[in-house]
Amino acid sequence: MDKVRKIISLSIIICWQISIAEGKMISEPLNSGGQNSIEFQVGSKTVKTVKRSDEGFPVVPMWNTRVATDDLRNGAGFPILKEAEHAYVWQPSIREDGAYNHYASLIYHKGKFYAMWANHASGEDEPGQRVLYATSDTWGEWTSAEELYPAPGPVLPRSEKGIHLKPDRWAVIDEVLYAITYIHGAGLYPIARSVGENGELGEPFLVENLPTNGALPIYMQSSNAPTTVSSLGTQLYNWYRENDQISWWASSSWGVPRRAVDGQSLIESFIYRAKDGGLVLMLRDWGHSKNPVHNNRMYVSFSNGEKGWSAPYPTDIPDSPSRAQAITLEDGTVLLIGNQTVNQFDQGLYLDRDPMTISVSNDGYTFDNIYTLRTNSPTGFRFSGVRGRNPGYAYASSIVVDGWLYTLYSIGKEDMAITRVPLKALGL
């Protein structure tokens, strides 16, 4: 398998070199290992670098701060934000409540925080995975978790095929709050429903047309079940673009390449707007503990908004790997929240997601500072035999409210927690 991957990578390098050489932008062979600077195009942005991956591909330079030490559970050598405050959002008391909890999404609406996440009794992305939510109007105090989207089909072990849900984004249109989630395992497409201030839930509806191979959740099936998107669904679909957002699960239908220039498979896309107004797309390399094909780099593409996204390039932003998120503050500062905790690239490492970090960029293109938001996660679990878990604080969803950064995340994919820290603690 490794030999096949190397052959594929070499072929891609040769093709890349030919295409760049024809454009007269290359100054030396990419696999030479030399330190001569090269200039190349990444979407709408011209990039100059002396860095290359072990496979010889140019690396977009975006990291200008320290890298992690081996002392990961004590902050990895990064400054620990002592002003940070932590609270539980929800902990399952029994296995039947759903011992697996992950895929956080957070919003603040009309004086109240809303948190949603995926939930299953026995493991990650298993058939019947549902979505829960809770609310808070006082720091550290949350309501009991309620079903936002019930199980879309039979609750089965992962060895069986079946429909399951992954939450995506909260959105507000005309002062109404909507929860958008994605169907997986029965086609790939989004649905949404309204969430009232008193907890009343609207009927679920399509945000995109039902794909040809798609199947609806059991509670959307009827004699007049929808197959095409409504006008409200179209509004929500457009909401992403109007608010510099993109689905975690965006793919070709969004114009997002899921294959990088070096042939790596990419997942969990997010975008943000840099200080100069340019749009930045980031994804992480795909891999897991039993298939460590990733190279512990974030990937990037740039757009001026006039065209779609070109194939992403590897960066020197480290990745544990885990899902990350970036948000742009009013002054153009960009915060990257994730697990930027490796100190070796191209090694196929798979680290516990500890610490959770905040990286700061003044312009959205170069990250100059990194802080530990939370560290020293539990190394064990309260419920045994739950599949797909790993230790750490992960899959952050962050927002800024009244000068505080609030971050929702899972702890070991078992419990849901939230952390807040004043922006001034980041020197902002």
C-alpha positions in Angstrom: 0.0 0.0 0.0 2.9 2.4 0.9 4.6 1.6 -2.4 1.4 2.3 -4.3 1.0 5.7 -2.5 4.6 6.6 -3.3 4.1 5.8 -7.0 0.9 7.9 -7.1 2.6 10.8 -5.2 5.5 10.7 -7.7 3.2 10.8 -10.6 1.3 13.8 -9.1 4.6 15.6 -8.5 5.7 15.1 -12.1 2.4 16.3 -13.5 2.5 19.3 -11.1 6.1 20.2 -12.1 5.2 20.0 -15.8 2.1 22.2 -15.4 4.0 24.8 -13.3 7.1 24.7 -15.6 4.8 25.5 -18.6 3.7 28.6 -16.7 7.4 29.5 -16.0 6.8 29.8 -12.3 9.2 27.2 -11.0 12.8 27.9 -10.2 14.0 24.3 -9.3 12.7 20.7 -9.2 10.3 20.4 -6.2 11.8 17.2 -5.0 15.4 18.5 -5.0 15.3 19.3 -1.3 17.0 22.6 -2.0 16.2 25.9 -0.2 15.7 28.1 -3.3 12.4 30.0 -3.1 9.7 29.2 -5.6 6.6 31.1 -6.5 3.3 29.4 -7.3 -0.4 30.1 -7.5 -2.9 28.8 -4.8 -6.3 29.9 -6.1 -6.3 33.7 -6.3 -3.2 34.2 -4.3 0.5 34.0 -5.4 2.6 32.3 -2.8 6.3 32.2 -2.3 8.0 29.4 -0.2 11.2 27.6 0.5 9.3 24.8 2.3 8.4 21.4 0.8 6.7 18.3 2.2 8.6 15.0 2.4 7.0 14.1 -0.8 8.3 17.2 -2.5 5.3 19.4 -2.7 5.5 23.1 -2.0 4.1 24.1 1.4 2.2 27.3 2.0 4.0 29.2 4.8 1.4 30.3 7.4 3.0 29.4 10.7 5.3 31.9 12.4 5.2 30.8 16.0 6.3 28.0 18.3 5.5 24.4 17.8 4.4 21.9 20.5 6.7 20.2 22.9 6.3 16.6 23.9 4.7 17.6 27.2 1.2 17.7 25.6 -0.9 17.3 28.7 0.7 20.2 30.3 0.0 22.7 27.5 2.6 21.5 25.0 4.9 24.4 25.9 2.3 27.0 24.9 1.2 29.8 27.3 -1.8 28.4 29.2 -4.8 30.9 29.3 -5.3 31.0 33.1 -8.3 33.4 32.6 -10.2 30.6 30.8 -13.3 29.3 32.6 -14.7 25.8 32.0 -18.2 24.3 32.5 -20.0 21.1 31.5 -22.9 21.5 29.1 -24.0 17.9 29.3 -22.9 14.5 30.6 -24.8 11.3 30.0 -25.8 9.7 33.2 -26.4 6.2 31.7 -25.4 4.6 28.5 -28.9 4.7 27.1 -28.7 8.5 27.2 -26.0 8.2 24.5 -22.5 7.6 25.7 -21.1 9.0 22.4 -21.3 12.8 22.0 -19.4 14.9 19.4 -19.7 17.4 16.5 -20.3 20.6 18.5 -22.2 23.6 17.1 -22.8 26.8 19.1 -24.7 30.1 18.7 -25.9 33.0 20.8 -29.4 34.3 19.9 -31.6 36.7 21.7 -29.8 36.5 25.0 -29.4 32.7 25.1 -26.7 30.2 24.1 -27.8 27.2 22.0 -25.6 24.1 21.8 -26.2 21.1 19.6 -24.2 17.9 19.0 -24.4 14.4 17.7 -25.4 11.6 20.1 -25.4 7.8 19.9 -25.6 5.0 22.5 -22.7 2.9 21.3 -20.4 4.7 18.9 -19.3 7.3 16.3 -21.4 7.7 13.1 -23.4 4.6 13.8 -26.8 4.1 12.2 -29.5 6.0 14.1 -27.1 8.7 15.4 -29.3 11.7 16.4 -28.8 15.3 17.4 -29.3 16.8 20.9 -29.4 20.4 22.1 -29.3 22.4 25.3 -29.6 26.1 26.1 -28.2 28.6 28.6 -28.9 32.1 29.7 -26.5 32.1 32.6 -22.8 31.1 32.4 -22.2 27.6 33.6 -25.9 26.7 33.8 -27.5 24.6 31.0 -30.8 23.0 30.5 -31.1 19.2 30.2 -30.3 17.9 26.8 -33.3 17.4 24.5 -33.8 15.8 21.1 -33.4 18.3 18.3 -33.4 15.6 15.6 -34.5 12.1 16.7 -32.8 9.0 15.3 -33.5 9.1 11.5 -33.7 5.4 11.2 -33.0 2.2 13.1 -30.3 2.4 15.9 -27.8 -0.2 14.8 -24.1 -1.0 15.4 -21.5 0.5 13.0 -21.0 -2.9 11.3 -24.5 -2.3 9.8 -25.3 0.2 7.1 -27.8 2.9 7.9 -28.8 6.6 8.0 -27.3 8.9 10.7 -27.0 12.6 11.4 -24.2 15.1 11.9 -25.0 18.7 13.0 -23.6 21.5 10.9 -24.5 25.1 11.7 -27.0 27.3 13.5 -28.4 30.1 11.3 -30.7 33.1 11.8 -33.0 34.4 9.1 -35.5 37.1 9.8 -34.9 36.7 13.6 -35.8 33.0 13.4 -33.2 30.4 14.6 -32.7 27.3 12.5 -30.6 24.2 13.2 -29.0 22.7 10.1 -27.9 19.1 10.1 -26.6 16.7 7.5 -27.9 13.3 6.5 -25.2 10.7 6.1 -25.5 7.1 5.0 -28.6 7.7 2.8 -27.1 10.2 0.4 -25.4 13.3 1.7 -27.6 16.4 2.1 -28.7 19.0 4.6 -32.1 19.4 6.4 -33.2 22.1 8.8 -35.8 23.0 11.3 -36.7 26.1 13.3 -36.1 26.3 17.1 -38.3 28.7 19.0 -37.4 30.7 22.1 -39.6 28.4 24.3 -38.3 25.2 22.8 -40.9 24.6 20.1 -39.5 22.9 17.1 -40.6 23.4 13.5 -41.1 20.6 11.0 -37.8 19.5 9.3 -37.4 20.5 5.7 -34.8 20.2 2.9 -32.0 22.7 2.4 -30.9 21.1 -0.9 -32.8 18.8 -3.3 -33.0 15.2 -2.2 -30.1 13.4 -4.1 -31.0 10.7 -6.5 -29.7 8.1 -4.1 -31.0 9.8 -1.1 -33.5 8.6 1.5 -35.4 10.8 4.0 -35.4 10.3 7.8 -38.3 8.2 8.9 -40.1 11.3 10.4 -40.0 13.1 7.0 -41.4 10.2 5.1 -45.1 10.5 4.0 -47.3 10.3 0.9 -46.3 13.9 0.1 -42.7 13.7 1.3 -40.5 16.6 -0.1 -37.9 15.9 -2.8 -37.1 19.4 -3.8 -35.9 22.4 -1.7 -38.4 25.0 -0.6 -37.8 28.8 -0.8 -36.9 28.8 2.9 -34.4 26.0 2.3 -32.9 28.0 -0.6 -32.5 31.0 1.8 -30.6 28.8 4.3 -28.4 27.4 1.5 -27.6 31.0 0.5 -27.1 32.0 4.1 -23.7 30.2 4.2 -22.3 32.3 1.3 -23.8 35.5 2.6 -22.1 35.0 6.0 -18.7 33.6 5.0 -19.7 30.1 6.1 -19.4 26.7 4.5 -20.6 23.3 5.6 -18.2 21.0 7.4 -19.3 18.4 4.9 -19.1 20.6 1.7 -17.8 18.8 -1.4 -18.0 19.1 -5.1 -21.6 20.6 -5.1 -20.1 23.5 -3.1 -17.1 23.7 -5.4 -14.8 22.4 -2.7 -12.1 19.9 -3.8 -11.7 17.0 -1.5 -8.5 16.0 -3.1 -5.3 18.1 -2.5 -2.6 18.8 -5.1 -0.5 16.1 -3.4 -3.3 13.5 -3.7 -4.3 13.5 0.0 -7.9 13.1 0.9 -9.3 16.1 2.8 -12.3 16.5 5.1 -14.1 19.0 7.4 -13.9 22.3 5.5 -14.3 25.7 6.9 -13.7 29.2 5.6 -13.0 32.7 6.9 -12.3 36.2 5.5 -8.8 37.5 5.9 -8.1 41.1 6.8 -7.7 42.2 3.2 -11.1 40.7 2.3 -9.8 37.5 0.7 -11.5 34.3 1.5 -9.5 31.4 2.9 -10.6 27.8 2.8 -9.0 25.2 5.1 -9.5 21.5 5.5 -7.7 18.8 7.4 -6.0 15.7 6.1 -8.0 12.5 6.5 -6.7 9.8 8.7 -7.4 7.9 11.9 -5.5 5.7 14.4 -5.9 2.6 12.3 -5.2 4.3 9.0 -2.6 7.1 9.6 -2.3 8.3 6.1 -2.4 12.0 7.1 0.7 14.2 7.3 -0.4 16.4 10.3 -0.8 19.5 8.1 -3.7 21.8 7.5 -4.5 22.4 3.9 -5.5 25.7 2.3 -6.9 27.4 -0.8 -7.5 31.1 -1.5 -10.3 32.9 -3.3 -11.2 36.5 -4.2 -14.8 35.5 -4.4 -15.0 35.6 -8.2 -14.3 31.9 -8.8 -14.6 28.6 -7.0 -11.9 26.9 -5.0 -8.8 25.4 -6.6 -7.1 22.3 -5.2 -5.8 23.0 -1.7 -2.1 22.9 -0.9 -0.4 21.7 2.3 0.6 24.3 4.9 3.0 24.4 7.8 0.1 24.8 10.2 0.3 21.7 12.5 -2.7 19.4 13.1 -3.1 16.6 15.6 -5.2 15.8 13.4 -8.6 17.2 14.3 -11.4 19.4 13.1 -10.6 23.1 13.4 -12.5 26.4 13.0 -11.5 30.0 12.3 -13.4 33.2 13.2 -12.6 36.7 12.1 -12.9 39.5 14.6 -14.2 43.0 13.8 -10.6 44.4 13.4 -9.6 41.6 11.0 -7.8 39.4 13.5 -8.3 35.7 12.8 -8.5 33.1 15.6 -7.9 29.5 14.7 -9.3 27.1 17.3 -8.3 23.5 17.2 -5.5 21.1 18.2 -2.4 22.5 16.6 -0.2 20.2 18.7 2.3 18.3 16.5 6.0 19.1 16.1 6.7 16.6 13.2 5.2 16.7 9.8 4.7 13.9 7.3 5.0 11.2 10.0 1.4 9.9 10.0 1.1 10.7 13.8 -2.2 10.4 15.5 -2.2 12.3 18.8 -4.8 12.7 21.6 -6.5 16.0 21.0 -4.9 17.7 24.0 -4.3 20.5 24.4 -7.0 22.5 22.6 -5.4 25.6 21.2 -6.1 29.1 19.9 -3.7 30.5 17.2 -3.8 34.2 16.4 -3.2 35.9 13.0 -3.3 39.7 12.5 -4.0 39.3 8.8 -5.5 35.9 8.3 -2.4 34.6 6.4 0.3 34.2 9.0 -0.3 32.9 12.6 2.1 34.6 15.0 0.9 33.4 18.4 -0.5 30.3 19.9 -2.1 29.6 23.3 -3.4 26.6 25.2 -7.1 27.0 25.9 -7.5 23.8 27.8 -5.3 20.8 28.6 -4.9 17.8 30.9 -7.9 15.9 29.5 -9.1 12.6 31.0 -7.2 9.6 29.7 -10.1 7.2 30.4 -13.8 7.0 29.9 -16.8 6.6 32.1 -18.5 4.2 29.7 -16.6 1.3 28.2 -17.1 -0.3 24.8 -18.1 2.9 22.9 -16.6 2.9 19.5 -14.7 5.7 17.7 -13.6 7.7 20.7 -10.2 9.1 21.6 -9.1 11.3 24.5 -8.9 15.1 24.3 -10.8 18.3 23.8 -12.0 18.4 20.2 -14.2 19.7 17.4 -14.5 23.2 18.7 -17.3 25.6 17.7 -16.6 29.1 18.8 -18.3 32.5 18.9 -17.5 35.9 20.4 -20.0 37.6 22.7 -19.4 40.8 24.6 -15.6 40.6 24.5 -15.5 36.9 25.4 -14.6 33.9 23.2 -16.9 31.0 23.9 -16.0 27.5 22.7 -18.1 24.4 22.7 -16.4 21.0 22.3 -16.5 17.4 23.3 -14.4 15.7 26.0 -13.2 12.4 24.8 -16.3 12.3 22.5 -18.2 11.4 25.7 -19.2 14.6 27.4 -20.0 18.1 26.1 -18.3 21.2 27.6 -17.8 24.9 27.1 -14.9 27.3 27.8 -14.9 31.0 27.8 -11.9 33.4 27.8 -11.8 37.2 27.5 -10.2 38.4 24.3 -7.9 40.6 26.3 -6.2 37.5 27.6 -5.1 37.0 24.0 -3.7 40.5 23.8 -6.7 41.6 21.8 
